[in-house]
């Protein structure tokens, strides 16, 4: 009797390993590759035939000629996909309040804003993952002047790109309209250089 139960247990374990460890993952992988190949492969964005990044993960752009993403608390220097996460500082934490004040001042200076001008919240606070690929439309519009000036382009042309790359809120009611930073920066790179 014990031997029969042992054989049945080993056989069931083998069957479950084959079903859940081999057949099911193969079926899910095959279906996702057939139905949604771009998403299944990381939503990679191409630039001249090479991957420039993923549309799902934020990356740091520091040059004035590029739109900048939300601040990141992921990893020691931010934007580390292996250390995804927020700062976990509460809204009354003095360290968070001081860093937000510093970010507001830096954002106003970088984007040629006055001391009393509005600064979008997403420009000075990190997302929960620290790898948010999108910024608010307001944030992109405020940065457009700096990007246009750094590239010698008309501001209205850069603002038109912001408009063209604005993604509507999901399902028409969730969240807010947003702009993917990587895709917008690649679009700005594709603009012809201004005549000298």
Secondary structure, 3 states (H helix, E strand, C coil): CHHHHHHHHHHHHHHHHHHHHHHHHHHHHHHHHHHCHHHHCCCEEEECCEEEEECCCCCCCCCCCCCCCCCCCCCCCCCCHHHCCCCCCCCCCHHHHHHHHHHHHHHHHHCCCCCCCCCCHHHCCCCCCCCCCEEEHHHHHHHHHHHHHHHCCCHHHHHHHHHHCEECCHHHCCCCCEEEHHHHHHHHHHCCCCCC
